[in-house]
Amino acid sequence: MSVVESIFRVFLIGLIFGAGLPALFALGLRLWANGYNADGTVTSHNPALKALGAVLFVFVSLAIIVGILWITRQTIYYHFDVKIFPFGYK
């Protein structure tokens, strides 16, 4: 793997997690708040959009939890002898 390819991969992953997850969270908020107006009045709700917003919240939450577990996998393995992921251990 060349240096340029490595830099591109790091850039792409950073772009996905650095901008992609917050964008999905913002989209989830927008879908969840469907039917609420800026002045506080409520118009008709669409339950499918609210459910899609909840799915996006769950996806973003799981991505954050998996990221934290991935970062701390060696420490968890060292202290508790638990392999969370079946790979990535030295």
C-alpha positions, 0 to 999 in steps of 0.5 A: 500500500502506498503512502498516498493510498494510506492518506486517502483511506485515513481521509475517507474514514475521517470524512465518514465519521467526522462529518457523516455521523453528525449529518445522520444525527442532524437528519434524524433530528429533522425527521423526528421533529416532523410536524413541529413548526418554528412557532411551536404549533404542531401540524400533522405527524408522520409516524414513518418519518418519526420511526426513521429518525429513531432508527438513525439515532440508534445507528449513530449511538451504536456507531459511537459505542462500537468506536469506543469499544474498538479504542478500548479493546486492548484495555478491556482484554488486559483487565477483564480477559474479554475479547469483544472483537474476534480480531485486532489483539496482539 
